[in-house]
């Protein structure tokens, strides 16, 4: 498949690939994030004590709201949308907070808190849109790497089956199905055809699902149960209720969402190789907050960019925002056609897990590639990277690390992405912007970053000395003995 013969666009994200490519790659984006977008309404709906039919409405509403938010973010309106290939969907950052709110005020209190907190987030976006100079490759690379590391446990749980309470969770069959899917992705990526290589994730998901169906690991018997067409209802669960405590708790989530969305915008900008300035960042954050504020009207929650789809852009190399906008349109249709959502829901979690290993690993690899551009000579950049990655990894390897802290601390630092972003920004400011008090002698961490030779050692060399195979010779070819440190 070739792109159209139109002139090369000024921005990579403006490339127009044609209807078939847009639909094919758009479906691939939706299949990649589908498990994540339905997980939040499923978990929150169960915690709020909703019936299965009402939980189904929450899922449908989340698909619809995510589609609208994706179209707004990719296509844009004046002052809204970063016009980058970012898929929007329900943010997982607020799950714990929303469950806590539901125990006191029910689902209506959650919707009220989301609306109020998102409005406050919309008001403060100008502050966040002016921080582009504080996101150099040093900070962006740290955050991108952490995004990939944070998502790997998700891929692992998917590969094990998704539901930790299921009897077959972590079974050999589930993990083998994920492994087969992973192998198909790698084999298709090696094929000479660029079309097949770029569609490797989608084709692997289809092949993995076919294998699962043939081996009895999934079925489509439930696809026909339920309505074929159903438009989202306005305030189906009743009018939202507003509370100060709930709004404050959710506003902390919104701050985390703003940090994570900023990181995703910079990450995809780095991958697409396009300019992201303060105006573009502000437009993206405003679209994020407006979508979050309006989502509860149809029965959904806070919206944010999906990091796993940032990985898909890196894997496929398809940078066109029109592809992702088509994916948003597909999400809207899924929100209007529950039967299509049930078809997609039949894809086994292990199949998604196998593909997720490649996707999420690619995000981390992209971050490492960005960090390779950083200058580590004569500065504290190495310790900034080390501390930020370590700080961001803590909640990934030890999810209970902050369990004894106040809820607001857990909300902020339970996310490895926001933890590493906060630490990286703070340390970058401390060492690279606020230079007052910096020592002109690098610490042991900075010194370890480069190989050094003392001047006293150099003074022992004479003209014509040279090394061959680890041995030192003078200009006449005579070997000069090398004495160990402390030797005579």
Secondary structure, 3 states (H helix, E strand, C coil): CCCCCCCCCCCHHHCCCCHHHHHHHHHHHHHHHHHHHHHHHHHHHHHCCCCHHHHHHHHHHHHHHHHHHHHHHHHCECCECCCCCCCEEECHHHHHHHHHHHHHHHHHHHHHHHHHHHHHHHHHHHHHCCCHHHCCHHHHHHHHHHHHHHHHHHHHHHHHCCCCCCCCCCCHHHHHHHHHHHHHHHHHHHCCCHHHHHCHHHHHHHHHHHHHHHCCCCCCCCCCCCCCCCCCCCCCCCCCCCCHHHHHHHHHHHHHHHHHHHHHHHHHHHHHCCCCCHHHHHHHHHHHHHHHHHHHHHCCCCEEECHHHHHHHHHHCCCCHHHHHHHHHHHHHHHHCHHHHHHHHCCCHHHHHHHHHHHHHHHHHHHHHHHCCCCCCCCCHHHHHHHHHHHHHHHHHCCCCCCCCCHHHHHHHCCHHHHHHHHHHHHHHHHHHCCCCCCCCCCHHHHCCCCCCCHHHHCCCCCCCEEECCEEECCCCCEECCCCCCCC
